[in-house]
Amino acid sequence: MSRGRSHTGGASHATRIAPRLSTERDLYRKKDSVTAHPAVQRAIDAANSGDTEGFLGSFTDEGAVDDWGREFRGREAIRSWSDEEFIGVDVSLAVTAVRQTGATVTVSADVGGRGFNGPSDFTFTVSGDRVSLMRITG
């Protein structure tokens, strides 16, 4: 998650995302929880708990991360990216909103940790019970 912003420490804050399936565009804002597809919940929960294996397991075999146009496809590429820029720098994602349209789920979050800090959007493409793509944008 390199975006040229200040790298200041942030407190780890995990927000629980409860499962919810929807085919309509939804926007949910709640004080302590935000609802999303179970595959997205697993990925966010794993990131917030520092669980690299759980994070990788939330992706399909050919899953990918697109971090501002830089694509990391497959388990080992995602692991390498995460070790350097995500879980490896103690990322925390305080989810503020979720929007879902069919198999596309966009999670807005305040990002903390020893890497990028600040608001960001994570757009997940879900395939079955796993994530096939996690695209990070602002």
FENBELWO-V821373 format. One record per backbone hydrogen bond with DSSP energy under -1.0 kcal/mol. NH is the residue of the N-H (numbers start at 1). CO is the residue of the C=O. Records with the same first field share a line. If there is no record, write none. Layout:
BEGIN
NH: CO  CO
END
This chain:
BEGIN
20: 36
28: 98
34: 16
36: 18
41: 37
42: 38
43: 39
44: 40
45: 41
46: 42
47: 43
48: 44
49: 45
50: 47
51: 46
52: 50
55: 51
56: 52
57: 53
58: 55
59: 56
60: 131
63: 60
64: 132
65: 72
66: 134
67: 70
68: 136
70: 67
72: 65
74: 63
78: 74
79: 75
80: 76
81: 77
82: 78
83: 79
84: 80
85: 81
86: 82
88: 82
89: 86
90: 87
91: 86
92: 112
94: 110
96: 108
97: 108
99: 106
101: 104
104: 101
105: 124
106: 99
107: 122
108: 97
109: 120
110: 94
111: 118
112: 92
114: 89
118: 111
120: 109
121: 137
122: 107
123: 135
124: 105
125: 133
126: 103
127: 130
130: 127
131: 58
132: 125
133: 125
134: 64
135: 123
136: 66
137: 121
END
